[in-house]
Amino acid sequence: MRVIIAVCIWMVFAGAGLAEPSAAGLFAARQPLFTVQGETTAKARLASLFMDEADGGLFAALPGRREAPLRQGGGKAARLHDLIARAEAGPMGYDAVQHGARVKPPKRPTDMSLGEIFAWIAATPGQPHAIGRYQFIPATLRHSVKRLGLPPETRFSPEVQDRLANLLLGDAGFLKAQTGEITAETFMLNLAKIWAGLPLPSGRSYYQGYAGNTATMEYAVFAREVRAILDG
């Protein structure tokens, strides 16, 4: 599963992405840049946000225009966090580490500083590094940390992880969904384009079949929960 075809690498620097044909233009600010695997594993795995190349990743942090950042999420954001975590992190929650990492961090992620996490990443090349409740990979973590201006000594605490996740919720149009500027369906599609464990209306992951990715909840459940959050 290590045959990797890089697709449109230059687009990272242009701030562009690849749109699903049926949803062109809906989420250009956060389109994932594919690196397509020549093979996929037969064993199904929990989907991970922004899995890196070593794990058949389909997600990259892209520069360029974004939706309004969500700095303080409030109760609705916390409920979305819980829903996303059900699809992504498993029972380890904030201390989750992608299971394919052969060399695990020396401490629980929530006990590590950002600097210590980046040091672990640098010392263990060639393995997946998705970490935390929202399964950030290095590029996404660095990009999000920079956006928040967090220093290296910042602890990767639950609060910090939630703040980082709020940036992604903002990118997905959470504020616009609350004000009716975009529909709940568009917002759910945007979320599914970020988190591979969340389903499309078909019940499949946006990244179905890539590196074992599959949706980990039913669309009816996803839609019911998101609509209840937005309406609550």
C-alpha angles and dihedrals in degrees: 000000000000098000101112126184112195111217121207097335091174089066091072089066093043091054093236132126145193116272127208105245094235092051103037113164097010096106109012093142093063105028111147119240108229126226101187120213120223089216137019130209119257091221114088115232138191108271114249130208111245097353109194130237093269088063099041094269123195098180133084133172105245126200122223136066118002137179118262108297116245105224100169112029105188125194097320092053091049090054090050089049089056092048093049092046090055088060098039122023108041122204095324092069113173091010095053118134122187105265093229092067103110093192109048124203114278091241139023107287092240089057093052129088120231088251091055091050092052090047090053089050092050092047095050109049122171097040134089115269104187105149143180135017091310096040100235119190120211099267093049093043093050092046094049094044089053091051090055094041093232116171121229093255091062111119116237089236127162088258093054092046090052091050090052091048090051089062089058092046088053090050089053090056101255094155091048091049090054093051095043095248088125128024125252087246092056091047091050090050090051091051091049089053089057102037114045093200091065116088137235119225087270089062091245128115117255083239097042113166097010109123091337095306117162136158111266099202136042118262092234089059093045093049094045093050096046094048091048090052094048093046096042 
